[in-house]
């Protein structure tokens, strides 16, 4: 399972991290990826001045905005899920 961790510290919260989390949750449900993706919150990821911080697995992203949810999901997250699925089929 791939974990998406969204900063919910005060700075990110004020920038809309809860709205971003809700949007990502909607895309996870739309694509029926509840078994492959998990959402988690984290207090302060140390990038307060750069915008909302997100980690997808071990890779950290900065300056994500609620309006970026769809392109971020389909451009960054979904390809990683598909990559993992392909790797499991090759080794499984």
N, C-alpha and C positions, 0 to 999 in steps of 0.2 A: 504494500500500500504506500502511495506517495502522499506525504503530508504537506499541506499548504498552511504556513504559519503567517498570520497577519498581526502586525503590531497594533495593539489597542491601548498603548500608552496615551497620555493626555494630548500630546502634539499630533499624533496620528489620528486619534479619535476626532479631534477638532477639524482635521482635514478630510474626514469622511470614511475612516476605516470600517465603521459598522455598515455603512452603505455599500462599500466595496465588498465586504464579506457576504452580505446578502445577495449581491449580484452574482458573485462567484458560486455561491450555494445554488442559485437558480440555474446556472449553466451546468453544474455538476448533475443536478436532477434532470435537466433537459436532455443531457447526453447519457443518462443512466449510468453514471460512473461512481455511484456511492460505494461500490466494493473496491474501487481502485484509488479513490481520492478521499482524504480526510481534511477537514478544516480545523485549525487550532488557532487560539489567540495567544499572544505573548506580550508582556509588558516591556516596553522599551527595548528596541533592538539596536540602540546606539546610533541611529541615523536621524535624529529628531529634526535637524535643520533641512533635510532633503525631501521631505514628503513622506507619504505612507510607505513603510517598509514591509516587504513580503519575502518569505523564504519558500521556495518550492524544492523540497528535499533539502539539500545542503546549499543550493544556489540562492544567493540573496539579490533582491531587486529593490531599487529605490525609486522615489518620485512617481509612484503609481497613484493614479487618481481614480475616483469612482467612475468617471467617464471612460477610463481606459479598460474597464473590466472585460468587455467583450473581446477587443483585439488582444488583450493580455492572455485571456483564457485560451482563445483559439490559436494564437501565435506562439505562446510559450508553454502553457500547461498541457493542452491536448497533445501536441507533438511528443512531449515527454512521456505521457501515458502510452501513446501508441508505440513509442520506442521500447518501453519496458515490456509491453505485451509481445512485441515481435521477438525480443530477447528471450522471453519465457517460452515461446513456441519453439525457438531454435534449440534451447537447452533442455526443454521438457520432454 
